[in-house]
Amino acid sequence: MLNISKRLLRIAGRTNARYKLIHEGDKILLGLSGGKDSLSLAHILKHMQRVAPFDFEFKAVTITYGMGEELHTLHQHCVEHEIDHEIVDTKIFDLAQEKIRENSSFCSFFSRMRRGALYTYALEHGYTKLALAHHLDDAVESFFMNFSYNGTLRSMPPKYTAQNGLEVIRPLIHARERQLRDCAKEHNMPTIGDEACPAMRFDVKMPVMRARTKEMLTQMEQENPELFISLKKAFESLQVSSFCDERYLEEISESKAQD
């Protein structure tokens, strides 16, 4: 078992306790892409299994796009560290060549298809929860992208229930990306990078919104080192009555009328 940093374990543990993500008897499916985030989460869940005062099981599943991805090293790493792991092959890549329309969201299509494959596997094999390795940087980037480009205030919650009834949890939602990068580097994890990105096989323009948002946030954090600390607190303390959504304004009015 890898000796994961106490700080990272503490963040995941506190997140789990605060939002009650994992309970006694839970059967959890982990979406393991092979990147630094999901590999770190696999080892954190393995550690939690050993020390938590309750029993739960989890299995890591890697969804292929059907591009002939090389996943032997990833699978052997899981076997070595006693992480239950399965590779599920799909034809998402072939389907994409038929379904993706011109100027449509390339990354969004593959993300939805892979998430759908994970949902299907989880429901067919009796899993009650799906664990994803999104971190605080992902949540912040999603927030800025949504209000900058989509005109909505939306981010990533620590847990939610999908329409199919499956609960999705994000144990690393309060961890920083750099902490996970350091974790993977320190333990020489066999991470999978851009070589597994389907975009490398298509003659398409790569998405730039997330890259621009990352660059903007990097500059903002350089000017204000407390930026992500402040944003985390803001995500935990929403003042919905200070915006212009009529639904919440009516709720506030009714509440005051009853006082």
N, C-alpha and C positions, 0 to 999 in steps of 0.2 A: 504493500500500500504506500502511495506517495505521501510525503510529509507536506501537505498543503499548509500555506501560511495561516497562522492563528487569526490574523486580521480578516482574511477572506472567509475563513470558516465562521468567524464571529458575525460578520455581515450577513451571511446566508442563514445562520442560526437565528439571529434577531428578526430577520425578514420572515422566516418561517413561523416563529412564535407570534409575531405581531399580526400577521394576516392569516394564520392558521392554514397554511398551505398543505401540510402533510399530516395525516392522522394515523392512528392505529389501524392496521389492516389494509391500508391503501395499496392499490396495485397501479403503479405509475409507469407510463411509457415516456422515455426520454428521446426527443428528436436529436439524434447525433449526426451532425453534418460532417464532423471531423475537424472543424475549425477550433481555434483556441478557446472560444467561449463554451461550446457544447462539450468539448473534451474536459475542460476544467470542471464543468458542472457534473459530469459523470463521476469524476473522482471525489467531488464534494458530497454527492449523494451516497457514494460508497462509504465515505467516512461517517456520514450521518447514520447509515445503517448500523454501523459498529457501535456508535456511542449514544444514539438517541434512546430515551426511556420507553420507546414504543417500537413495535415491529411494522415494517412496510417492505414491499418488494418493488424493484424497478428493473426495467429492461431497456437497453439502448437499441434503437433501430435507426439504421441509415437508409434513406430512400435514394436510390440511384435515378438518374435521368435517362438511363439507357444509352449512354455515350461510351460505354466500355471503360468506366472509371476504374482506377487501380485502388482497391480498398483492402488489399491483403495486409499491408503493414498496420493499418488502423485496426483491423479485426484482431491481428495477433497481439497488438498492444492491449486490447480489451481482455483477451484471453489470459494474457500474462498477469493482469491485475484483477482477475476474477470478476470482470464486469460482463454480465450477460448481454450479448450483442448479436444482432441479426441484420443482414443486408437484404433489403427488399428491392428487387429490380422492377422498374417500370418502363413504359414507352413514352414518357413525358416529352423527351426530346423530339421524337418523331411526330408526336401530336402537335408540338409547338410549330413545326414547319407548315402545318395545315391551318392551325387556328389563330396564330398571332397575326393581327391585322397591321397594316402600315400605320406607323405613328402611335401604336398602342404601347402600353406599359410593359416592356419586356420582362423586367425583374419581377413585377407584380404577378405576371402570368405564372412564372415558374414557382414563385413563392406560394401562390394559391394552390397550384397543383400538388406541390410537395406537402403542404399542410393537409390537403384533402386526402392524400395517401396515408398520412400519419393518422388522421381521424379514422379512416376505414380500418386500418390495422388495429388500432386501439379498441374500436367497437367490436370487431370480429373476434378479438382475443380476450375480451373481458376486462380491459383496463378502464379505470374510472377517472384517471387524470392523465393529462399530457403535459410534460415539463419542457419548457423552452428556455434557452439560455440568453434571452435578451437582458441587457444590463442598463445602467443609468444613462450611459452615453446614447444608447439606442432610444431610450424614452425621451431624452432631451432633444435629440435630432428629430424624432418623429413629431414632437410638439412644435418645434420651429418650422419644420417643413409643412405641417398642416395649416398653421395660421398664415404662413408666408405665401403658400401656393394654392391652398384649398379653401381658405377662408373659414376655418373651423378650429376651435380649441379642443384638441384631442391628443392624447399621448398613449402610454402603455400601462395598464393596471397590473398589479402583482398577481391578480387572478380574475378570471371571468368564466362564465358558463356559455359554451357554444350552443348554437341552435339544436345540435344533435344531442345535447345533454351532457357532453363531456366537459369536465372542468379543466381549464388551461391554467397552469401555474408558472410563475417566473421567479424562482428562488434567488436569482442574481440581480434583480431589478434595482437594488441599491448599491451594487458593486460598480466600480469604474472599469472601463475597458482596459486601461493600462495595467490594472491589477491582474486581470485575466491574461493579458499578454505576458506579463512578468512571470505568472504562474506557469504558463505553457513553456516559456523559454527556460526557466529555472530547472524544470523537470524533463527538458528535452522531449516534449510530447511530439509525436509524429503528426503534426497538424497538416491539414489540407487547405491550400490557399486558392488563389485565383485560377489555378490550373483546372479546377473542377467547375468553374463558372461556365454555364452554357453559352454566355455571350461571346466567349472566345471562339465559338464555332459558327456564329452568325455574323453576317455582314450588316451590323446595325450600329447606330450611334449609341455609345455607352451613356447611361443616365448620369446627369451632372448635378441634379438637385441635392442629393445626399453629400456628394463631394464638396459642393459649395457650402452647404450647411456646416459640415465638419470644419472646413477652413475658417468660416466665420466664427464658430464657437471656440476654436483654438485661439484666434486672435482676441476674442472677448475674455477668455480665461487668462490670457497673458496679462491683460489690463486689470482684471479682477480675479485673483486666485480663488476667491470664495464663491465664484459664480455657481458651480455645480452644487455646492452645499446649500446656497440660497434657493436654487431651483428645486432641489429635493424637498426642502421645507415648504416651498410654494405648492408643490404637487400634493402635499399632505394637508394643506390648509386652503381649500378653495372657497372663495367668497363669491358665490354665484349671483348674489343679489346686486353686485356691483357692475354686472353686465346688462345687456339689453334683451335677454331671452324672456319673452312674455310669460312662459310657463313658470319660471322661478320667481318672477315679480309677483305673480298672482299668489303663489304659495307664501311668499313673505307677507303680503298684505293680509291674507287670511290668518296667518299665524299671529300677527300683531292685533288683529281684530278680536282674537280669542283671549288675549292676555288681559 
